[in-house]
Amino acid sequence: MNTLDHSAAIAEMSFEDALQELETIVRRLEEGAVKLDEAIDAYERGTALRRHCEAKLHEAQMRVDTITVGANGAIGTEPADPR
C-alpha cells in the first residue's frame, strides 16, 4: 500500500480507531522490536494518524455549542470559542 492509499484509509477512520492504532504504533516503537525500515514506516503512519486525530478533535470542538443566558434570562446557544 503506498502513501496515498494509507492517507485515504486513515481519512476514513474514526477518531477512536485512529487513536488505538497510534497507541499500538507508539508501543511497538518504544519496545524497539521493529527493524529500522519498519520503524520509519510506522513513524510516518503514526504522524498521519496523529494529524487525523487532531483534525477530528478540532472538528468536534467546532461543533460544540455553548449554552448562554441573556440579560433577560433567555436561554440560547452560540458556537464554542475555537481557542
PyMOL Python script that loads the backbone (N, CA, C, O; Angstrom):
from pymol import cmd

cmd.read_pdbstr("""\
ATOM      1  N   MET A   1       0.851  -1.180   0.000  1.00  0.00           N
ATOM      2  CA  MET A   1       0.000   0.000   0.000  1.00  0.00           C
ATOM      3  C   MET A   1       0.889   1.233   0.000  1.00  0.00           C
ATOM      4  O   MET A   1       1.773   1.346   0.848  1.00  0.00           O
ATOM      5  N   ASN A   2       0.680   2.155  -0.922  1.00  0.00           N
ATOM      6  CA  ASN A   2       1.528   3.340  -0.971  1.00  0.00           C
ATOM      7  C   ASN A   2       0.999   4.421  -0.032  1.00  0.00           C
ATOM      8  O   ASN A   2      -0.053   4.254   0.585  1.00  0.00           O
ATOM      9  N   THR A   3       1.733   5.529   0.074  1.00  0.00           N
ATOM     10  CA  THR A   3       1.382   6.601   0.996  1.00  0.00           C
ATOM     11  C   THR A   3       0.001   7.166   0.713  1.00  0.00           C
ATOM     12  O   THR A   3      -0.745   7.467   1.644  1.00  0.00           O
ATOM     13  N   LEU A   4      -0.352   7.316  -0.561  1.00  0.00           N
ATOM     14  CA  LEU A   4      -1.666   7.841  -0.921  1.00  0.00           C
ATOM     15  C   LEU A   4      -2.761   6.903  -0.432  1.00  0.00           C
ATOM     16  O   LEU A   4      -3.782   7.358   0.084  1.00  0.00           O
ATOM     17  N   ASP A   5      -2.560   5.597  -0.588  1.00  0.00           N
ATOM     18  CA  ASP A   5      -3.527   4.620  -0.096  1.00  0.00           C
ATOM     19  C   ASP A   5      -3.651   4.700   1.424  1.00  0.00           C
ATOM     20  O   ASP A   5      -4.752   4.616   1.968  1.00  0.00           O
ATOM     21  N   HIS A   6      -2.512   4.865   2.106  1.00  0.00           N
ATOM     22  CA  HIS A   6      -2.538   4.997   3.563  1.00  0.00           C
ATOM     23  C   HIS A   6      -3.345   6.220   3.967  1.00  0.00           C
ATOM     24  O   HIS A   6      -4.152   6.148   4.894  1.00  0.00           O
ATOM     25  N   SER A   7      -3.138   7.341   3.287  1.00  0.00           N
ATOM     26  CA  SER A   7      -3.840   8.571   3.625  1.00  0.00           C
ATOM     27  C   SER A   7      -5.336   8.419   3.438  1.00  0.00           C
ATOM     28  O   SER A   7      -6.118   8.886   4.266  1.00  0.00           O
ATOM     29  N   ALA A   8      -5.740   7.771   2.358  1.00  0.00           N
ATOM     30  CA  ALA A   8      -7.160   7.559   2.107  1.00  0.00           C
ATOM     31  C   ALA A   8      -7.755   6.661   3.182  1.00  0.00           C
ATOM     32  O   ALA A   8      -8.851   6.929   3.674  1.00  0.00           O
ATOM     33  N   ALA A   9      -7.048   5.604   3.551  1.00  0.00           N
ATOM     34  CA  ALA A   9      -7.537   4.686   4.574  1.00  0.00           C
ATOM     35  C   ALA A   9      -7.639   5.392   5.926  1.00  0.00           C
ATOM     36  O   ALA A   9      -8.608   5.179   6.655  1.00  0.00           O
ATOM     37  N   ILE A  10      -6.681   6.208   6.263  1.00  0.00           N
ATOM     38  CA  ILE A  10      -6.695   6.941   7.526  1.00  0.00           C
ATOM     39  C   ILE A  10      -7.839   7.939   7.549  1.00  0.00           C
ATOM     40  O   ILE A  10      -8.493   8.102   8.579  1.00  0.00           O
ATOM     41  N   ALA A  11      -8.090   8.607   6.440  1.00  0.00           N
ATOM     42  CA  ALA A  11      -9.164   9.602   6.376  1.00  0.00           C
ATOM     43  C   ALA A  11     -10.527   8.999   6.677  1.00  0.00           C
ATOM     44  O   ALA A  11     -11.431   9.707   7.121  1.00  0.00           O
ATOM     45  N   GLU A  12     -10.685   7.709   6.443  1.00  0.00           N
ATOM     46  CA  GLU A  12     -11.957   7.029   6.683  1.00  0.00           C
ATOM     47  C   GLU A  12     -12.089   6.512   8.121  1.00  0.00           C
ATOM     48  O   GLU A  12     -13.162   6.058   8.519  1.00  0.00           O
ATOM     49  N   MET A  13     -11.012   6.580   8.892  1.00  0.00           N
ATOM     50  CA  MET A  13     -11.017   6.014  10.246  1.00  0.00           C
ATOM     51  C   MET A  13     -11.741   6.921  11.229  1.00  0.00           C
ATOM     52  O   MET A  13     -11.735   8.145  11.098  1.00  0.00           O
ATOM     53  N   SER A  14     -12.367   6.288  12.221  1.00  0.00           N
ATOM     54  CA  SER A  14     -12.937   7.056  13.327  1.00  0.00           C
ATOM     55  C   SER A  14     -11.787   7.552  14.199  1.00  0.00           C
ATOM     56  O   SER A  14     -10.663   7.058  14.110  1.00  0.00           O
ATOM     57  N   PHE A  15     -12.086   8.524  15.031  1.00  0.00           N
ATOM     58  CA  PHE A  15     -11.080   9.034  15.964  1.00  0.00           C
ATOM     59  C   PHE A  15     -10.567   7.908  16.857  1.00  0.00           C
ATOM     60  O   PHE A  15      -9.362   7.762  17.061  1.00  0.00           O
ATOM     61  N   GLU A  16     -11.500   7.113  17.385  1.00  0.00           N
ATOM     62  CA  GLU A  16     -11.141   6.048  18.320  1.00  0.00           C
ATOM     63  C   GLU A  16     -10.248   4.993  17.678  1.00  0.00           C
ATOM     64  O   GLU A  16      -9.281   4.536  18.288  1.00  0.00           O
ATOM     65  N   ASP A  17     -10.577   4.605  16.437  1.00  0.00           N
ATOM     66  CA  ASP A  17      -9.759   3.604  15.740  1.00  0.00           C
ATOM     67  C   ASP A  17      -8.370   4.150  15.433  1.00  0.00           C
ATOM     68  O   ASP A  17      -7.370   3.448  15.586  1.00  0.00           O
ATOM     69  N   ALA A  18      -8.316   5.404  15.001  1.00  0.00           N
ATOM     70  CA  ALA A  18      -7.016   6.009  14.688  1.00  0.00           C
ATOM     71  C   ALA A  18      -6.162   6.134  15.944  1.00  0.00           C
ATOM     72  O   ALA A  18      -4.962   5.864  15.910  1.00  0.00           O
ATOM     73  N   LEU A  19      -6.777   6.541  17.050  1.00  0.00           N
ATOM     74  CA  LEU A  19      -6.042   6.685  18.300  1.00  0.00           C
ATOM     75  C   LEU A  19      -5.534   5.333  18.792  1.00  0.00           C
ATOM     76  O   LEU A  19      -4.407   5.229  19.277  1.00  0.00           O
ATOM     77  N   GLN A  20      -6.355   4.310  18.668  1.00  0.00           N
ATOM     78  CA  GLN A  20      -5.940   2.964  19.095  1.00  0.00           C
ATOM     79  C   GLN A  20      -4.747   2.482  18.270  1.00  0.00           C
ATOM     80  O   GLN A  20      -3.793   1.927  18.816  1.00  0.00           O
ATOM     81  N   GLU A  21      -4.805   2.695  16.958  1.00  0.00           N
ATOM     82  CA  GLU A  21      -3.674   2.273  16.116  1.00  0.00           C
ATOM     83  C   GLU A  21      -2.429   3.089  16.438  1.00  0.00           C
ATOM     84  O   GLU A  21      -1.324   2.548  16.471  1.00  0.00           O
ATOM     85  N   LEU A  22      -2.599   4.374  16.674  1.00  0.00           N
ATOM     86  CA  LEU A  22      -1.464   5.228  17.031  1.00  0.00           C
ATOM     87  C   LEU A  22      -0.816   4.747  18.327  1.00  0.00           C
ATOM     88  O   LEU A  22       0.410   4.702  18.429  1.00  0.00           O
ATOM     89  N   GLU A  23      -1.629   4.391  19.307  1.00  0.00           N
ATOM     90  CA  GLU A  23      -1.094   3.876  20.574  1.00  0.00           C
ATOM     91  C   GLU A  23      -0.326   2.572  20.357  1.00  0.00           C
ATOM     92  O   GLU A  23       0.707   2.348  20.987  1.00  0.00           O
ATOM     93  N   THR A  24      -0.826   1.719  19.473  1.00  0.00           N
ATOM     94  CA  THR A  24      -0.145   0.465  19.161  1.00  0.00           C
ATOM     95  C   THR A  24       1.208   0.736  18.513  1.00  0.00           C
ATOM     96  O   THR A  24       2.205   0.098  18.850  1.00  0.00           O
ATOM     97  N   ILE A  25       1.236   1.676  17.591  1.00  0.00           N
ATOM     98  CA  ILE A  25       2.497   2.038  16.913  1.00  0.00           C
ATOM     99  C   ILE A  25       3.503   2.574  17.923  1.00  0.00           C
ATOM    100  O   ILE A  25       4.667   2.173  17.917  1.00  0.00           O
ATOM    101  N   VAL A  26       3.060   3.471  18.782  1.00  0.00           N
ATOM    102  CA  VAL A  26       3.965   4.047  19.787  1.00  0.00           C
ATOM    103  C   VAL A  26       4.529   2.951  20.681  1.00  0.00           C
ATOM    104  O   VAL A  26       5.727   2.928  20.963  1.00  0.00           O
ATOM    105  N   ARG A  27       3.666   2.046  21.126  1.00  0.00           N
ATOM    106  CA  ARG A  27       4.109   0.947  21.988  1.00  0.00           C
ATOM    107  C   ARG A  27       5.170   0.095  21.283  1.00  0.00           C
ATOM    108  O   ARG A  27       6.192  -0.245  21.878  1.00  0.00           O
ATOM    109  N   ARG A  28       4.920  -0.250  20.009  1.00  0.00           N
ATOM    110  CA  ARG A  28       5.887  -1.062  19.247  1.00  0.00           C
ATOM    111  C   ARG A  28       7.218  -0.341  19.090  1.00  0.00           C
ATOM    112  O   ARG A  28       8.280  -0.948  19.230  1.00  0.00           O
ATOM    113  N   LEU A  29       7.157   0.954  18.801  1.00  0.00           N
ATOM    114  CA  LEU A  29       8.391   1.717  18.629  1.00  0.00           C
ATOM    115  C   LEU A  29       9.147   1.833  19.951  1.00  0.00           C
ATOM    116  O   LEU A  29      10.374   1.736  19.974  1.00  0.00           O
ATOM    117  N   GLU A  30       8.422   2.041  21.048  1.00  0.00           N
ATOM    118  CA  GLU A  30       9.074   2.142  22.351  1.00  0.00           C
ATOM    119  C   GLU A  30       9.739   0.835  22.759  1.00  0.00           C
ATOM    120  O   GLU A  30      10.782   0.841  23.411  1.00  0.00           O
ATOM    121  N   GLU A  31       9.138  -0.276  22.377  1.00  0.00           N
ATOM    122  CA  GLU A  31       9.713  -1.582  22.699  1.00  0.00           C
ATOM    123  C   GLU A  31      10.975  -1.859  21.890  1.00  0.00           C
ATOM    124  O   GLU A  31      11.796  -2.686  22.287  1.00  0.00           O
ATOM    125  N   GLY A  32      11.137  -1.172  20.758  1.00  0.00           N
ATOM    126  CA  GLY A  32      12.304  -1.365  19.922  1.00  0.00           C
ATOM    127  C   GLY A  32      12.325  -2.702  19.208  1.00  0.00           C
ATOM    128  O   GLY A  32      13.388  -3.185  18.817  1.00  0.00           O
ATOM    129  N   ALA A  33      11.155  -3.300  19.036  1.00  0.00           N
ATOM    130  CA  ALA A  33      11.075  -4.644  18.462  1.00  0.00           C
ATOM    131  C   ALA A  33      10.857  -4.635  16.954  1.00  0.00           C
ATOM    132  O   ALA A  33      10.450  -5.650  16.388  1.00  0.00           O
ATOM    133  N   VAL A  34      11.117  -3.516  16.296  1.00  0.00           N
ATOM    134  CA  VAL A  34      10.920  -3.444  14.847  1.00  0.00           C
ATOM    135  C   VAL A  34      12.231  -3.068  14.165  1.00  0.00           C
ATOM    136  O   VAL A  34      13.082  -2.395  14.747  1.00  0.00           O
ATOM    137  N   LYS A  35      12.372  -3.506  12.946  1.00  0.00           N
ATOM    138  CA  LYS A  35      13.559  -3.174  12.163  1.00  0.00           C
ATOM    139  C   LYS A  35      13.487  -1.710  11.746  1.00  0.00           C
ATOM    140  O   LYS A  35      12.422  -1.093  11.793  1.00  0.00           O
ATOM    141  N   LEU A  36      14.614  -1.166  11.343  1.00  0.00           N
ATOM    142  CA  LEU A  36      14.707   0.250  11.012  1.00  0.00           C
ATOM    143  C   LEU A  36      13.690   0.659   9.950  1.00  0.00           C
ATOM    144  O   LEU A  36      12.977   1.645  10.133  1.00  0.00           O
ATOM    145  N   ASP A  37      13.611  -0.079   8.844  1.00  0.00           N
ATOM    146  CA  ASP A  37      12.667   0.279   7.775  1.00  0.00           C
ATOM    147  C   ASP A  37      11.228   0.250   8.275  1.00  0.00           C
ATOM    148  O   ASP A  37      10.426   1.118   7.932  1.00  0.00           O
ATOM    149  N   GLU A  38      10.906  -0.752   9.088  1.00  0.00           N
ATOM    150  CA  GLU A  38       9.560  -0.848   9.658  1.00  0.00           C
ATOM    151  C   GLU A  38       9.305   0.307  10.624  1.00  0.00           C
ATOM    152  O   GLU A  38       8.201   0.848  10.675  1.00  0.00           O
ATOM    153  N   ALA A  39      10.319   0.677  11.382  1.00  0.00           N
ATOM    154  CA  ALA A  39      10.181   1.776  12.333  1.00  0.00           C
ATOM    155  C   ALA A  39       9.922   3.091  11.603  1.00  0.00           C
ATOM    156  O   ALA A  39       9.097   3.892  12.042  1.00  0.00           O
ATOM    157  N   ILE A  40      10.618   3.317  10.497  1.00  0.00           N
ATOM    158  CA  ILE A  40      10.405   4.540   9.719  1.00  0.00           C
ATOM    159  C   ILE A  40       8.992   4.564   9.155  1.00  0.00           C
ATOM    160  O   ILE A  40       8.310   5.586   9.229  1.00  0.00           O
ATOM    161  N   ASP A  41       8.547   3.440   8.590  1.00  0.00           N
ATOM    162  CA  ASP A  41       7.183   3.351   8.057  1.00  0.00           C
ATOM    163  C   ASP A  41       6.148   3.568   9.169  1.00  0.00           C
ATOM    164  O   ASP A  41       5.160   4.276   8.979  1.00  0.00           O
ATOM    165  N   ALA A  42       6.389   2.954  10.322  1.00  0.00           N
ATOM    166  CA  ALA A  42       5.462   3.094  11.446  1.00  0.00           C
ATOM    167  C   ALA A  42       5.427   4.539  11.927  1.00  0.00           C
ATOM    168  O   ALA A  42       4.359   5.058  12.251  1.00  0.00           O
ATOM    169  N   TYR A  43       6.582   5.190  11.975  1.00  0.00           N
ATOM    170  CA  TYR A  43       6.646   6.592  12.391  1.00  0.00           C
ATOM    171  C   TYR A  43       5.859   7.469  11.433  1.00  0.00           C
ATOM    172  O   TYR A  43       5.118   8.352  11.866  1.00  0.00           O
ATOM    173  N   GLU A  44       6.011   7.235  10.129  1.00  0.00           N
ATOM    174  CA  GLU A  44       5.284   8.022   9.137  1.00  0.00           C
ATOM    175  C   GLU A  44       3.782   7.809   9.261  1.00  0.00           C
ATOM    176  O   GLU A  44       3.014   8.768   9.185  1.00  0.00           O
ATOM    177  N   ARG A  45       3.357   6.568   9.451  1.00  0.00           N
ATOM    178  CA  ARG A  45       1.933   6.286   9.630  1.00  0.00           C
ATOM    179  C   ARG A  45       1.434   6.903  10.934  1.00  0.00           C
ATOM    180  O   ARG A  45       0.332   7.448  10.988  1.00  0.00           O
ATOM    181  N   GLY A  46       2.237   6.815  11.965  1.00  0.00           N
ATOM    182  CA  GLY A  46       1.868   7.422  13.243  1.00  0.00           C
ATOM    183  C   GLY A  46       1.680   8.921  13.122  1.00  0.00           C
ATOM    184  O   GLY A  46       0.761   9.483  13.719  1.00  0.00           O
ATOM    185  N   THR A  47       2.532   9.568  12.363  1.00  0.00           N
ATOM    186  CA  THR A  47       2.409  11.008  12.143  1.00  0.00           C
ATOM    187  C   THR A  47       1.095  11.328  11.431  1.00  0.00           C
ATOM    188  O   THR A  47       0.402  12.278  11.796  1.00  0.00           O
ATOM    189  N   ALA A  48       0.759  10.540  10.423  1.00  0.00           N
ATOM    190  CA  ALA A  48      -0.501  10.743   9.697  1.00  0.00           C
ATOM    191  C   ALA A  48      -1.702  10.486  10.614  1.00  0.00           C
ATOM    192  O   ALA A  48      -2.702  11.202  10.550  1.00  0.00           O
ATOM    193  N   LEU A  49      -1.599   9.472  11.457  1.00  0.00           N
ATOM    194  CA  LEU A  49      -2.681   9.184  12.400  1.00  0.00           C
ATOM    195  C   LEU A  49      -2.841  10.312  13.413  1.00  0.00           C
ATOM    196  O   LEU A  49      -3.963  10.680  13.761  1.00  0.00           O
ATOM    197  N   ARG A  50      -1.729  10.859  13.888  1.00  0.00           N
ATOM    198  CA  ARG A  50      -1.779  11.977  14.845  1.00  0.00           C
ATOM    199  C   ARG A  50      -2.467  13.180  14.222  1.00  0.00           C
ATOM    200  O   ARG A  50      -3.309  13.817  14.855  1.00  0.00           O
ATOM    201  N   ARG A  51      -2.110  13.489  12.987  1.00  0.00           N
ATOM    202  CA  ARG A  51      -2.748  14.615  12.282  1.00  0.00           C
ATOM    203  C   ARG A  51      -4.250  14.379  12.133  1.00  0.00           C
ATOM    204  O   ARG A  51      -5.054  15.291  12.325  1.00  0.00           O
ATOM    205  N   HIS A  52      -4.617  13.144  11.789  1.00  0.00           N
ATOM    206  CA  HIS A  52      -6.023  12.792  11.626  1.00  0.00           C
ATOM    207  C   HIS A  52      -6.777  12.972  12.945  1.00  0.00           C
ATOM    208  O   HIS A  52      -7.875  13.527  12.965  1.00  0.00           O
ATOM    209  N   CYS A  53      -6.185  12.503  14.043  1.00  0.00           N
ATOM    210  CA  CYS A  53      -6.822  12.644  15.352  1.00  0.00           C
ATOM    211  C   CYS A  53      -6.978  14.115  15.732  1.00  0.00           C
ATOM    212  O   CYS A  53      -8.021  14.519  16.247  1.00  0.00           O
ATOM    213  N   GLU A  54      -5.955  14.904  15.482  1.00  0.00           N
ATOM    214  CA  GLU A  54      -6.032  16.340  15.773  1.00  0.00           C
ATOM    215  C   GLU A  54      -7.143  17.002  14.960  1.00  0.00           C
ATOM    216  O   GLU A  54      -7.881  17.839  15.480  1.00  0.00           O
ATOM    217  N   ALA A  55      -7.262  16.631  13.693  1.00  0.00           N
ATOM    218  CA  ALA A  55      -8.306  17.203  12.837  1.00  0.00           C
ATOM    219  C   ALA A  55      -9.695  16.798  13.339  1.00  0.00           C
ATOM    220  O   ALA A  55     -10.614  17.617  13.358  1.00  0.00           O
ATOM    221  N   LYS A  56      -9.846  15.539  13.743  1.00  0.00           N
ATOM    222  CA  LYS A  56     -11.135  15.071  14.270  1.00  0.00           C
ATOM    223  C   LYS A  56     -11.498  15.817  15.553  1.00  0.00           C
ATOM    224  O   LYS A  56     -12.657  16.187  15.746  1.00  0.00           O
ATOM    225  N   LEU A  57     -10.524  16.040  16.427  1.00  0.00           N
ATOM    226  CA  LEU A  57     -10.778  16.784  17.657  1.00  0.00           C
ATOM    227  C   LEU A  57     -11.174  18.223  17.355  1.00  0.00           C
ATOM    228  O   LEU A  57     -12.088  18.762  17.979  1.00  0.00           O
ATOM    229  N   HIS A  58     -10.497  18.837  16.410  1.00  0.00           N
ATOM    230  CA  HIS A  58     -10.819  20.207  16.020  1.00  0.00           C
ATOM    231  C   HIS A  58     -12.236  20.275  15.449  1.00  0.00           C
ATOM    232  O   HIS A  58     -12.993  21.193  15.764  1.00  0.00           O
ATOM    233  N   GLU A  59     -12.588  19.310  14.616  1.00  0.00           N
ATOM    234  CA  GLU A  59     -13.949  19.222  14.060  1.00  0.00           C
ATOM    235  C   GLU A  59     -14.980  19.143  15.176  1.00  0.00           C
ATOM    236  O   GLU A  59     -15.979  19.862  15.157  1.00  0.00           O
ATOM    237  N   ALA A  60     -14.743  18.289  16.127  1.00  0.00           N
ATOM    238  CA  ALA A  60     -15.673  18.109  17.239  1.00  0.00           C
ATOM    239  C   ALA A  60     -15.795  19.388  18.053  1.00  0.00           C
ATOM    240  O   ALA A  60     -16.893  19.772  18.458  1.00  0.00           O
ATOM    241  N   GLN A  61     -14.679  20.039  18.287  1.00  0.00           N
ATOM    242  CA  GLN A  61     -14.691  21.282  19.060  1.00  0.00           C
ATOM    243  C   GLN A  61     -15.524  22.343  18.350  1.00  0.00           C
ATOM    244  O   GLN A  61     -16.256  23.093  18.996  1.00  0.00           O
ATOM    245  N   MET A  62     -15.417  22.406  17.044  1.00  0.00           N
ATOM    246  CA  MET A  62     -16.148  23.409  16.279  1.00  0.00           C
ATOM    247  C   MET A  62     -17.656  23.143  16.282  1.00  0.00           C
ATOM    248  O   MET A  62     -18.443  24.055  16.029  1.00  0.00           O
ATOM    249  N   ARG A  63     -18.059  21.915  16.563  1.00  0.00           N
ATOM    250  CA  ARG A  63     -19.471  21.556  16.559  1.00  0.00           C
ATOM    251  C   ARG A  63     -20.153  21.741  17.903  1.00  0.00           C
ATOM    252  O   ARG A  63     -21.378  21.677  18.002  1.00  0.00           O
ATOM    253  N   VAL A  64     -19.361  21.969  18.924  1.00  0.00           N
ATOM    254  CA  VAL A  64     -19.922  22.105  20.266  1.00  0.00           C
ATOM    255  C   VAL A  64     -20.483  23.517  20.430  1.00  0.00           C
ATOM    256  O   VAL A  64     -19.837  24.511  20.098  1.00  0.00           O
ATOM    257  N   ASP A  65     -21.705  23.568  20.952  1.00  0.00           N
ATOM    258  CA  ASP A  65     -22.314  24.861  21.236  1.00  0.00           C
ATOM    259  C   ASP A  65     -22.207  25.169  22.724  1.00  0.00           C
ATOM    260  O   ASP A  65     -22.221  24.269  23.564  1.00  0.00           O
ATOM    261  N   THR A  66     -22.101  26.443  23.029  1.00  0.00           N
ATOM    262  CA  THR A  66     -22.080  26.899  24.400  1.00  0.00           C
ATOM    263  C   THR A  66     -23.470  27.409  24.739  1.00  0.00           C
ATOM    264  O   THR A  66     -24.039  28.199  23.986  1.00  0.00           O
ATOM    265  N   ILE A  67     -24.022  26.972  25.858  1.00  0.00           N
ATOM    266  CA  ILE A  67     -25.326  27.455  26.299  1.00  0.00           C
ATOM    267  C   ILE A  67     -25.112  28.806  26.960  1.00  0.00           C
ATOM    268  O   ILE A  67     -24.231  28.960  27.806  1.00  0.00           O
ATOM    269  N   THR A  68     -25.923  29.785  26.570  1.00  0.00           N
ATOM    270  CA  THR A  68     -25.799  31.127  27.121  1.00  0.00           C
ATOM    271  C   THR A  68     -27.115  31.539  27.762  1.00  0.00           C
ATOM    272  O   THR A  68     -28.181  31.047  27.391  1.00  0.00           O
ATOM    273  N   VAL A  69     -27.028  32.442  28.722  1.00  0.00           N
ATOM    274  CA  VAL A  69     -28.213  33.026  29.345  1.00  0.00           C
ATOM    275  C   VAL A  69     -28.098  34.528  29.154  1.00  0.00           C
ATOM    276  O   VAL A  69     -27.153  35.162  29.622  1.00  0.00           O
ATOM    277  N   GLY A  70     -29.086  35.085  28.452  1.00  0.00           N
ATOM    278  CA  GLY A  70     -29.082  36.514  28.177  1.00  0.00           C
ATOM    279  C   GLY A  70     -29.471  37.328  29.394  1.00  0.00           C
ATOM    280  O   GLY A  70     -29.895  36.776  30.409  1.00  0.00           O
ATOM    281  N   ALA A  71     -29.325  38.655  29.294  1.00  0.00           N
ATOM    282  CA  ALA A  71     -29.644  39.566  30.392  1.00  0.00           C
ATOM    283  C   ALA A  71     -31.101  39.438  30.829  1.00  0.00           C
ATOM    284  O   ALA A  71     -31.418  39.617  32.005  1.00  0.00           O
ATOM    285  N   ASN A  72     -31.981  39.130  29.886  1.00  0.00           N
ATOM    286  CA  ASN A  72     -33.399  38.987  30.210  1.00  0.00           C
ATOM    287  C   ASN A  72     -33.762  37.574  30.650  1.00  0.00           C
ATOM    288  O   ASN A  72     -34.937  37.261  30.839  1.00  0.00           O
ATOM    289  N   GLY A  73     -32.752  36.723  30.812  1.00  0.00           N
ATOM    290  CA  GLY A  73     -32.978  35.350  31.246  1.00  0.00           C
ATOM    291  C   GLY A  73     -33.222  34.366  30.115  1.00  0.00           C
ATOM    292  O   GLY A  73     -33.402  33.174  30.364  1.00  0.00           O
ATOM    293  N   ALA A  74     -33.230  34.846  28.870  1.00  0.00           N
ATOM    294  CA  ALA A  74     -33.451  33.963  27.728  1.00  0.00           C
ATOM    295  C   ALA A  74     -32.259  33.033  27.547  1.00  0.00           C
ATOM    296  O   ALA A  74     -31.106  33.456  27.628  1.00  0.00           O
ATOM    297  N   ILE A  75     -32.553  31.771  27.304  1.00  0.00           N
ATOM    298  CA  ILE A  75     -31.501  30.775  27.104  1.00  0.00           C
ATOM    299  C   ILE A  75     -31.302  30.579  25.607  1.00  0.00           C
ATOM    300  O   ILE A  75     -32.265  30.464  24.849  1.00  0.00           O
ATOM    301  N   GLY A  76     -30.040  30.543  25.195  1.00  0.00           N
ATOM    302  CA  GLY A  76     -29.706  30.353  23.795  1.00  0.00           C
ATOM    303  C   GLY A  76     -28.398  29.591  23.655  1.00  0.00           C
ATOM    304  O   GLY A  76     -27.844  29.098  24.638  1.00  0.00           O
ATOM    305  N   THR A  77     -27.920  29.502  22.442  1.00  0.00           N
ATOM    306  CA  THR A  77     -26.633  28.857  22.194  1.00  0.00           C
ATOM    307  C   THR A  77     -25.817  29.722  21.267  1.00  0.00           C
ATOM    308  O   THR A  77     -26.353  30.530  20.508  1.00  0.00           O
ATOM    309  N   GLU A  78     -24.517  29.543  21.337  1.00  0.00           N
ATOM    310  CA  GLU A  78     -23.593  30.197  20.408  1.00  0.00           C
ATOM    311  C   GLU A  78     -22.428  29.249  20.178  1.00  0.00           C
ATOM    312  O   GLU A  78     -22.152  28.390  21.015  1.00  0.00           O
ATOM    313  N   PRO A  79     -21.741  29.397  19.047  1.00  0.00           N
ATOM    314  CA  PRO A  79     -20.598  28.500  18.772  1.00  0.00           C
ATOM    315  C   PRO A  79     -19.553  28.600  19.869  1.00  0.00           C
ATOM    316  O   PRO A  79     -19.331  29.666  20.443  1.00  0.00           O
ATOM    317  N   ALA A  80     -18.925  27.487  20.146  1.00  0.00           N
ATOM    318  CA  ALA A  80     -17.853  27.449  21.134  1.00  0.00           C
ATOM    319  C   ALA A  80     -16.691  28.285  20.667  1.00  0.00           C
ATOM    320  O   ALA A  80     -16.472  28.441  19.466  1.00  0.00           O
ATOM    321  N   ASP A  81     -15.948  28.821  21.606  1.00  0.00           N
ATOM    322  CA  ASP A  81     -14.747  29.585  21.298  1.00  0.00           C
ATOM    323  C   ASP A  81     -13.685  28.617  20.814  1.00  0.00           C
ATOM    324  O   ASP A  81     -13.257  27.760  21.588  1.00  0.00           O
ATOM    325  N   PRO A  82     -13.232  28.716  19.542  1.00  0.00           N
ATOM    326  CA  PRO A  82     -12.300  27.723  18.970  1.00  0.00           C
ATOM    327  C   PRO A  82     -10.852  27.869  19.414  1.00  0.00           C
ATOM    328  O   PRO A  82      -9.965  27.412  18.694  1.00  0.00           O
ATOM    329  N   ARG A  83     -10.568  28.469  20.537  1.00  0.00           N
ATOM    330  CA  ARG A  83      -9.185  28.632  21.002  1.00  0.00           C
ATOM    331  C   ARG A  83      -8.592  27.357  21.342  1.00  0.00           C
ATOM    332  O   ARG A  83      -7.433  27.305  21.752  1.00  0.00           O
TER     333      ARG A  83
END
""", "prot")
cmd.dss("prot")
cmd.show_as("cartoon", "prot")
cmd.util.cbc("prot")
cmd.orient("prot")
